[in-house]
Amino acid sequence: MHVFDPGGDRFFMVLSAGNLATTQALVHRLRSDIMRKDQRDSLATVDYMFDAAEYVGRTSRKIQNRYEQINEGNEGRFDARFIIGGQIRGQDPQLYLIYPEGNIIEVPDATPFLQIGENKYGKPILDRIIDTDTSLEDAARCALLSLDSTMRSNVAVGPPVELSIYPAGSFELAHRLSYEVDSPLYAEVHRSWSDTLRGGIHALPRFDWEP
């Protein structure tokens, strides 16, 4: 989870999944491009969020190509996926997913969220709950539950769990939190959700043969 705040008129956050070398090189390049006054393309100069997403995609593709050339003939994958979200003053907040090939998609209206990394275990919770009217706080709780379900079913996914909340038009984070498994709030969310699921199972309609 990487925050970019190149000026008071724009704010970006980039999430990453995949090859760590590619991710670290991309974040370094994005930050250094912001600092270069002669840099034509950067998060400090793009006019639209779509342009920002395309710029991140192009940069990621260049980094992957360079690593692939350096390691030609050796096995290894350097692909990475990214989500970029943010806002430029005068425009609505937007969210994009960036594929390893550099192409991008915008968050759809029907399912107003995007996922990268291991997503199949946590997606059902988001599908059932999240819509355009969901509050930021409820969306944040769903995100925690989605990750909790993923960690329960896939031991390769683990803490810390990072959570950030960005209110539209603020151009700064309202909250940025990091939870371990035994963090009080996260532990309570985990316990409460498990109890709720068990209670829900017991409340389901009974079969005809049951007493």
VMD Tcl script that draws the C-alpha trace (Angstrom):
set ca {
  {0.00 0.00 0.00}
  {1.82 3.10 -1.27}
  {0.64 6.70 -0.89}
  {1.53 9.47 -3.36}
  {0.69 13.05 -2.44}
  {2.44 15.20 -5.07}
  {0.44 18.35 -4.37}
  {-2.68 19.77 -2.80}
  {-4.73 19.23 -5.95}
  {-4.26 15.45 -6.26}
  {-3.90 12.28 -4.23}
  {-3.08 8.70 -5.24}
  {-2.75 5.30 -3.60}
  {-1.21 2.26 -5.30}
  {-1.75 -1.33 -4.15}
  {0.47 -4.10 -5.48}
  {0.54 -7.88 -5.80}
  {3.08 -10.05 -7.57}
  {6.84 -9.88 -8.04}
  {8.41 -7.84 -5.25}
  {11.33 -6.59 -7.37}
  {8.93 -5.22 -9.98}
  {6.79 -3.61 -7.29}
  {9.73 -1.96 -5.52}
  {11.20 -0.69 -8.80}
  {7.83 0.73 -9.86}
  {7.28 2.58 -6.58}
  {10.82 3.98 -6.73}
  {10.27 5.14 -10.32}
  {6.93 6.78 -9.51}
  {8.47 8.70 -6.62}
  {11.59 9.74 -8.54}
  {9.52 10.89 -11.54}
  {7.54 13.19 -9.23}
  {10.79 14.77 -8.03}
  {12.19 15.35 -11.54}
  {11.10 18.79 -12.71}
  {11.87 17.94 -16.34}
  {9.86 14.71 -16.25}
  {7.04 14.91 -18.78}
  {4.94 12.06 -17.36}
  {4.46 11.63 -13.63}
  {1.71 11.51 -11.03}
  {2.41 15.21 -10.49}
  {1.66 16.14 -14.11}
  {-1.14 13.85 -15.39}
  {-4.44 15.59 -16.09}
  {-6.80 12.67 -15.42}
  {-6.92 9.54 -13.28}
  {-7.10 7.47 -16.48}
  {-3.80 9.03 -17.55}
  {-2.30 8.16 -14.16}
  {-3.36 4.52 -14.54}
  {-1.96 4.33 -18.09}
  {1.32 5.88 -16.91}
  {1.66 3.31 -14.11}
  {0.88 0.52 -16.60}
  {3.52 1.71 -19.08}
  {6.11 2.07 -16.34}
  {5.36 -1.39 -14.97}
  {5.67 -2.92 -18.43}
  {9.06 -1.26 -19.02}
  {10.39 -2.54 -15.69}
  {9.18 -6.08 -16.39}
  {10.75 -6.02 -19.87}
  {14.10 -4.91 -18.43}
  {14.12 -7.66 -15.81}
  {13.12 -10.25 -18.40}
  {16.01 -9.20 -20.64}
  {18.50 -9.28 -17.76}
  {17.32 -12.76 -16.77}
  {16.88 -14.12 -20.28}
  {17.09 -17.90 -20.28}
  {16.40 -18.20 -16.56}
  {13.11 -19.31 -15.14}
  {11.22 -16.66 -13.25}
  {8.26 -14.36 -13.51}
  {8.42 -10.62 -13.01}
  {4.75 -9.80 -13.52}
  {2.81 -7.72 -11.04}
  {-0.69 -6.32 -10.76}
  {-1.62 -2.96 -9.34}
  {-4.66 -1.02 -8.24}
  {-4.46 2.76 -8.38}
  {-7.10 4.90 -6.75}
  {-7.27 8.60 -6.10}
  {-8.57 11.94 -7.15}
  {-7.53 15.03 -9.09}
  {-9.21 18.27 -8.12}
  {-12.32 19.01 -10.17}
  {-12.87 15.30 -10.91}
  {-14.56 12.41 -9.13}
  {-12.45 9.81 -7.31}
  {-11.64 6.84 -9.53}
  {-10.21 3.35 -9.23}
  {-8.33 1.27 -11.83}
  {-6.81 -2.20 -12.03}
  {-3.54 -2.49 -13.95}
  {-2.62 -5.86 -15.45}
  {0.97 -7.11 -15.94}
  {0.65 -6.37 -19.67}
  {0.06 -2.71 -18.82}
  {-3.59 -2.58 -19.85}
  {-6.14 -1.19 -17.40}
  {-9.79 -1.49 -16.43}
  {-11.95 0.92 -14.46}
  {-14.00 -0.18 -11.47}
  {-17.43 -1.28 -12.77}
  {-20.66 0.26 -11.49}
  {-22.25 -3.14 -10.86}
  {-19.46 -4.29 -8.51}
  {-17.81 -1.11 -7.16}
  {-14.59 -2.72 -5.97}
  {-11.41 -4.22 -7.40}
  {-9.15 -7.00 -6.10}
  {-5.63 -8.23 -6.74}
  {-3.64 -11.11 -5.32}
  {-5.49 -14.07 -3.79}
  {-9.11 -12.97 -4.17}
  {-11.38 -15.99 -4.62}
  {-11.94 -16.70 -0.91}
  {-12.79 -13.13 0.07}
  {-14.78 -12.09 -2.99}
  {-18.19 -13.57 -1.97}
  {-18.42 -11.25 1.03}
  {-17.79 -8.20 -1.16}
  {-20.24 -9.43 -3.82}
  {-23.03 -9.79 -1.26}
  {-22.52 -6.52 0.62}
  {-20.71 -3.81 -1.34}
  {-22.69 -1.45 -3.55}
  {-22.51 2.25 -4.42}
  {-24.50 3.19 -1.31}
  {-22.27 1.35 1.16}
  {-20.68 3.70 3.71}
  {-16.90 3.96 3.92}
  {-16.94 2.41 7.38}
  {-19.07 -0.58 6.31}
  {-16.90 -1.02 3.23}
  {-13.81 -1.02 5.47}
  {-15.34 -3.69 7.71}
  {-16.17 -5.80 4.63}
  {-12.58 -5.42 3.44}
  {-11.32 -6.73 6.79}
  {-13.74 -9.66 6.63}
  {-12.71 -10.40 3.05}
  {-9.05 -10.62 4.08}
  {-9.92 -12.60 7.19}
  {-11.74 -15.20 5.06}
  {-8.80 -15.33 2.65}
  {-6.28 -15.90 5.45}
  {-8.49 -18.61 6.93}
  {-8.51 -20.56 3.64}
  {-5.01 -19.81 2.31}
  {-2.01 -20.01 4.64}
  {0.10 -18.11 2.09}
  {-1.83 -14.93 2.93}
  {-1.13 -13.35 6.30}
  {-0.81 -10.20 8.35}
  {-0.21 -7.37 8.64}
  {-3.56 -6.23 7.27}
  {-3.38 -2.64 6.04}
  {-6.47 -0.47 5.80}
  {-6.75 3.09 4.51}
  {-9.82 5.29 4.21}
  {-9.95 8.21 1.80}
  {-12.98 10.59 1.93}
  {-13.80 12.06 -1.47}
  {-12.57 15.62 -1.93}
  {-10.22 15.56 1.06}
  {-6.93 14.94 -0.82}
  {-5.55 13.20 2.26}
  {-6.13 9.97 4.14}
  {-8.60 10.08 6.99}
  {-7.18 6.87 8.46}
  {-4.31 4.51 7.74}
  {-4.25 1.43 9.97}
  {-2.26 -1.78 10.23}
  {-3.52 -4.85 12.08}
  {-1.90 -8.05 13.31}
  {-4.02 -11.12 14.03}
  {-4.05 -10.28 17.74}
  {-4.79 -6.57 17.31}
  {-7.88 -5.86 19.48}
  {-10.17 -4.54 16.74}
  {-9.15 -7.14 14.16}
  {-9.43 -9.98 16.69}
  {-12.92 -8.79 17.66}
  {-13.98 -8.54 14.00}
  {-12.74 -12.11 13.47}
  {-14.53 -13.45 16.57}
  {-17.77 -11.57 15.91}
  {-17.92 -12.69 12.27}
  {-17.29 -16.34 13.20}
  {-20.06 -16.19 15.82}
  {-22.42 -14.52 13.33}
  {-21.81 -17.23 10.71}
  {-22.41 -20.01 13.22}
  {-25.60 -18.32 14.40}
  {-26.75 -17.88 10.83}
  {-26.26 -21.58 10.07}
  {-28.36 -22.55 13.08}
  {-31.09 -20.11 11.99}
  {-31.46 -21.57 8.48}
  {-34.66 -23.47 7.60}
  {-34.75 -27.07 8.84}
  {-35.07 -30.12 6.61}
  {-38.40 -32.00 6.71}
  {-36.89 -34.92 8.63}
  {-35.37 -32.79 11.38}
  {-37.16 -32.43 14.72}
}
mol new
graphics top color blue
foreach p $ca { graphics top sphere $p radius 0.5 }
foreach p [lrange $ca 0 end-1] q [lrange $ca 1 end] { graphics top cylinder $p $q radius 0.2 }
display resetview
